[in-house]
Amino acid sequence: MPDGAVSVLDVKDLKTVFTTRGGEIHAVNSVSFDLKPGELLGVVGESGSGKSVTMMSLIGLLPSPPADVRDGRVLFGGEDLLKCTADHLREVRGADIGFIFQDPMTSLNPVFTVGYQIMEPLRKHMGMDKTAARRRAKELLELVGIPDAERRLRDYPHQFSGGMRQRVMIAIALACDPKVLIADEPTTALDVTIQAQILELVRDLRQKLGMAIVWITHDLGVIAGIADRVIVMYGGQIVEQAPVKELFANPRHPYTRALLKTVPHVRGGREAKLNVIEGQPPILTAPPAACSFRKRCGYAFDRCERSNPTRYSVGPGHDAACFWDFDKGAPRDV
């Protein structure tokens, strides 16, 4: 990833609200980030932190209603995706931005062969005829490591294992050579061995194809092994972002520190006690007017109750939304 490269994706002040019977839920609150060409950006946080909703908001994948992307700007290829028509967004999703979902069994259509499902975007977005699309579909199955690709094109999703179905999903996402690939916890439903194979596959494909990748996960161990940069989300906001090595070596937000402590580890040949973060994530019925993590935080003080911190620069490419200064061991002078 070249220094100073122009962003392939630039998100500014994204806000998404869900309307429910009980009122509004402010799921994404002024989220801003960018993605450089060839970069792998990790997005981490607990369930309900806004990771998936943020990425689905970018490309119109949320049902409306109940979802409403209320504000923000998503610049991609010189245009704001939030201002595009639904038809144009479908073109972007099919050709320029690939999306891998968490559960391939519910994402793949059970009544069509995998060959048909890979060929569909090739014919629609690339203008290929049936013969060319089938040839390309076979190449894609080979690219993602599925043996006997010619024969497997005729098989249905239920005839593949979980790991192989996820490889098919990756093949579909890569079909039109997208500039950006968004992977929404694609290894969560897989066992550890298959998970390792998928991660190795993504590393290889990234090196071969040079695409930018957003990898959504709650697994910090996965992020440590594949990401260039990490953003940490909590309460629908980005609370910290940093280069991956810097984040693990020098976390500057209490939530990030708490997350890192929950990673299982072995000490002295024995498994250490598993740490947990006490309390529950917030249910945001209004935009946060105070720090969303304050009730679970050991560093909270009176200012955290009065206002919601913005992200402060704490190092090169490293910022954190926290009023506590870990360098001084005291509140910030702001």
C-alpha positions in Angstrom: 0.0 0.0 0.0 1.8 3.2 -1.2 2.1 6.1 1.3 -0.1 9.0 0.4 -2.2 6.9 -2.1 -5.6 8.4 -3.0 -8.3 6.5 -1.2 -10.4 4.1 -3.2 -13.2 4.5 -0.7 -13.8 7.6 1.5 -16.6 7.6 4.1 -17.6 10.8 5.9 -20.0 11.2 8.8 -22.2 8.2 8.0 -25.4 8.0 10.0 -27.9 5.1 9.8 -31.1 4.8 11.9 -33.6 1.9 12.2 -37.3 2.7 12.9 -38.8 0.0 15.2 -42.1 -0.3 17.1 -40.2 0.9 20.2 -38.8 3.9 18.5 -35.6 4.8 16.6 -32.3 2.9 17.0 -29.2 5.0 16.0 -27.1 2.2 14.8 -24.3 4.1 13.0 -23.3 7.5 14.3 -21.0 9.8 12.3 -18.6 7.1 11.1 -15.7 8.3 9.0 -12.9 6.3 7.5 -11.0 5.7 4.3 -9.6 2.7 2.4 -6.4 2.9 0.3 -5.8 0.8 -2.8 -4.5 -2.7 -1.9 -5.0 -2.1 1.8 -6.7 -4.7 4.1 -8.7 -2.8 6.7 -9.9 -4.7 9.8 -13.1 -3.7 11.5 -13.6 -5.1 15.0 -16.0 -4.9 17.8 -18.7 -6.8 19.8 -21.9 -7.9 18.2 -24.2 -4.9 17.9 -21.3 -2.4 17.6 -22.3 -1.3 14.1 -19.7 -3.1 12.0 -21.9 -4.9 9.5 -24.6 -2.1 9.4 -21.9 0.4 8.5 -20.6 -1.6 5.6 -24.0 -2.5 4.3 -25.1 1.1 4.5 -22.3 2.1 2.1 -23.7 0.1 -0.8 -27.4 0.0 -0.2 -27.8 -3.5 1.2 -30.1 -2.6 4.1 -33.9 -2.9 3.7 -35.6 0.5 3.7 -37.7 0.7 5.8 -36.8 0.0 8.5 -33.2 1.3 7.8 -32.6 4.9 6.8 -29.2 6.2 5.9 -29.8 9.7 7.2 -26.6 11.5 6.5 -23.0 11.2 5.3 -21.0 10.8 2.1 -19.5 7.7 0.5 -17.1 8.6 -2.2 -16.1 5.8 -4.6 -14.8 6.3 -8.1 -15.5 10.1 -8.0 -19.2 9.7 -7.0 -21.2 9.7 -3.8 -22.8 6.2 -3.5 -25.5 7.6 -1.1 -26.8 9.8 -4.0 -26.9 7.0 -6.6 -30.1 5.3 -7.8 -30.9 1.8 -6.7 -30.2 0.5 -10.2 -26.7 2.1 -10.3 -25.9 0.7 -6.9 -26.7 -2.7 -8.2 -24.2 -2.2 -10.9 -21.6 -1.0 -8.4 -22.2 -4.0 -6.2 -21.9 -6.4 -9.0 -18.9 -5.0 -10.8 -16.8 -2.8 -8.5 -17.5 -3.7 -4.9 -17.7 -7.4 -3.9 -19.4 -8.6 -0.7 -18.9 -11.9 1.1 -21.6 -12.7 3.7 -21.2 -14.5 6.9 -23.3 -17.6 6.1 -22.8 -18.9 2.6 -25.7 -21.4 3.0 -28.3 -18.6 3.3 -26.5 -16.4 0.8 -26.3 -18.9 -2.1 -29.5 -19.8 -3.9 -30.3 -23.5 -3.2 -32.2 -24.1 -6.5 -29.4 -22.9 -8.9 -26.1 -24.6 -9.5 -23.0 -22.8 -8.3 -21.9 -22.4 -12.0 -25.1 -20.5 -12.7 -24.6 -18.2 -9.7 -21.0 -17.4 -10.7 -21.9 -16.9 -14.3 -24.8 -14.5 -13.6 -22.7 -11.4 -12.7 -20.3 -12.2 -15.5 -23.1 -12.1 -18.1 -24.9 -9.2 -16.5 -22.0 -6.9 -15.7 -19.2 -8.0 -18.0 -21.3 -8.7 -21.1 -20.0 -12.3 -21.5 -21.8 -14.9 -23.5 -22.6 -18.2 -21.9 -19.4 -20.0 -23.2 -17.1 -17.2 -22.0 -18.9 -16.9 -18.7 -18.6 -20.7 -18.0 -14.9 -20.6 -18.9 -14.4 -17.7 -16.5 -16.5 -19.4 -13.8 -14.2 -22.5 -14.0 -11.1 -20.3 -13.7 -12.6 -18.6 -10.6 -13.4 -22.0 -8.9 -9.8 -23.0 -9.6 -8.5 -19.6 -8.3 -10.3 -20.2 -4.9 -8.9 -23.7 -4.6 -11.9 -25.9 -5.5 -10.7 -29.1 -7.3 -12.4 -30.6 -10.3 -13.8 -27.2 -11.1 -15.5 -28.2 -14.4 -17.6 -30.8 -12.8 -18.3 -28.8 -9.6 -19.9 -26.0 -11.7 -22.9 -28.4 -12.2 -23.3 -29.0 -8.4 -25.7 -27.3 -6.1 -24.8 -25.5 -2.8 -25.9 -28.4 -0.6 -23.4 -30.6 -2.3 -20.5 -28.5 -1.0 -19.0 -28.4 2.6 -19.1 -25.2 4.6 -15.6 -24.3 3.7 -16.2 -25.0 0.0 -19.4 -23.0 0.0 -17.5 -20.0 1.4 -14.9 -20.4 -1.4 -17.8 -20.3 -3.9 -19.0 -17.1 -2.3 -15.5 -15.6 -2.7 -15.5 -16.7 -6.3 -18.8 -14.9 -6.9 -17.5 -11.8 -5.1 -14.3 -11.8 -7.3 -16.1 -12.6 -10.6 -16.0 -9.0 -12.0 -12.5 -8.1 -10.6 -13.8 -5.6 -8.0 -11.7 -2.8 -6.7 -13.0 -3.4 -3.2 -14.0 -6.6 -1.4 -16.0 -6.4 1.8 -15.9 -9.6 3.9 -18.5 -9.7 6.7 -17.2 -12.3 9.2 -16.8 -14.9 6.4 -15.0 -17.5 8.7 -17.3 -17.3 11.8 -19.3 -20.4 10.9 -16.3 -22.5 10.0 -14.1 -24.7 12.1 -10.6 -23.6 12.9 -8.8 -25.6 10.2 -11.1 -24.4 7.4 -10.9 -20.9 8.8 -7.1 -21.0 8.4 -7.4 -22.2 4.8 -9.8 -19.3 4.0 -7.5 -16.8 5.5 -4.6 -18.1 3.6 -6.7 -18.0 0.4 -7.5 -14.3 1.0 -3.9 -13.5 1.6 -2.9 -15.2 -1.7 -5.8 -13.6 -3.7 -5.0 -10.1 -2.3 -1.4 -10.5 -3.4 -2.4 -11.8 -6.9 -5.2 -9.3 -7.5 -4.1 -6.2 -5.5 -7.7 -5.3 -4.4 -8.5 -3.4 -1.3 -10.3 -5.4 1.4 -12.5 -4.6 4.4 -12.6 -7.5 6.8 -15.3 -7.4 9.5 -14.8 -9.6 12.5 -15.0 -9.9 16.3 -11.9 -12.1 16.2 -8.8 -10.1 17.0 -6.5 -13.1 16.3 -7.7 -13.1 12.7 -7.1 -9.3 12.4 -3.6 -9.6 13.8 -2.6 -12.0 11.0 -4.1 -10.3 8.0 -4.8 -6.6 8.5 -2.7 -3.5 7.7 -4.9 -1.1 9.7 -7.7 -1.6 12.2 -10.7 0.4 13.2 -12.5 -0.5 16.5 -16.2 0.2 16.7 -18.4 0.5 19.7 -21.9 2.0 20.0 -22.1 2.7 16.3 -19.0 4.8 16.4 -15.3 4.3 15.6 -13.5 4.6 19.0 -10.0 3.9 17.8 -8.0 3.3 14.6 -4.4 2.5 14.1 -1.9 0.4 12.1 -2.4 -3.2 13.2 1.0 -3.5 15.0 0.5 -0.2 16.8 -3.0 -1.1 17.9 -1.9 -4.4 19.5 1.2 -2.9 21.1 -0.2 0.4 22.3 -4.0 0.5 22.5 -5.3 3.9 23.6 -9.0 3.4 24.1 -10.3 1.5 27.2 -12.6 -0.6 25.0 -9.8 -1.7 22.8 -7.7 -2.6 25.9 -10.7 -4.6 27.3 -11.1 -6.4 24.0 -7.5 -7.4 23.8 -7.7 -8.8 27.4 -10.5 -11.1 26.3 -8.3 -12.9 23.8 -7.7 -16.4 25.2 -4.0 -17.2 25.9 -1.8 -19.7 27.6 0.4 -18.8 30.6 3.0 -21.2 32.0 1.7 -24.1 30.0 -1.9 -23.7 31.3 -4.8 -21.8 29.9 -5.2 -18.5 31.7 -8.5 -17.3 33.1 -10.7 -15.9 30.4 -11.4 -12.2 30.9 -14.8 -10.7 30.0 -16.1 -7.1 29.6 -18.7 -6.6 32.3 -22.0 -5.0 31.3 -23.8 -4.8 28.0 -23.4 -2.7 24.8 -25.7 0.3 24.7 -29.1 0.4 22.9 -28.9 3.8 21.2 -32.4 5.3 21.1 -30.9 8.7 20.4 -27.5 9.9 19.0 -24.9 9.5 21.8 -24.6 12.7 23.9 -22.0 11.1 26.2 -19.3 8.4 26.0 -21.2 5.2 25.1 -18.6 3.1 26.9 -18.6 5.0 30.2 -20.7 2.6 32.2 -18.3 -0.3 31.4 -15.1 1.7 31.7 -12.7 1.8 34.6 -11.3 5.2 33.5 -14.6 7.1 33.2 -14.9 10.4 35.0 -17.4 13.3 35.1 -16.6 14.7 31.6 -17.5 11.3 30.1 -21.0 11.8 31.4 -21.4 15.3 29.9 -20.1 14.9 26.3 -19.2 12.4 23.7 -15.4 12.4 22.9 -14.2 13.0 19.4 -11.2 11.1 18.0 -7.8 12.6 19.2 -4.5 12.0 17.4 -2.4 9.8 19.7 0.4 8.9 17.2 1.2 8.6 13.5 -2.0 7.2 11.9 -3.4 6.5 15.3 -6.4 8.2 17.0 -8.8 7.3 19.8 -12.1 8.8 21.0 -11.3 9.0 24.7 -11.0 11.8 27.2 -8.4 9.8 29.2 -4.7 10.3 28.3 -2.9 7.0 28.8 0.5 8.7 28.4 -0.1 11.0 31.4 -2.4 8.7 33.3 -4.8 11.6 33.6 -7.6 13.3 31.8 -6.7 15.2 28.5 -6.0 18.9 28.6 -8.9 19.8 26.3 
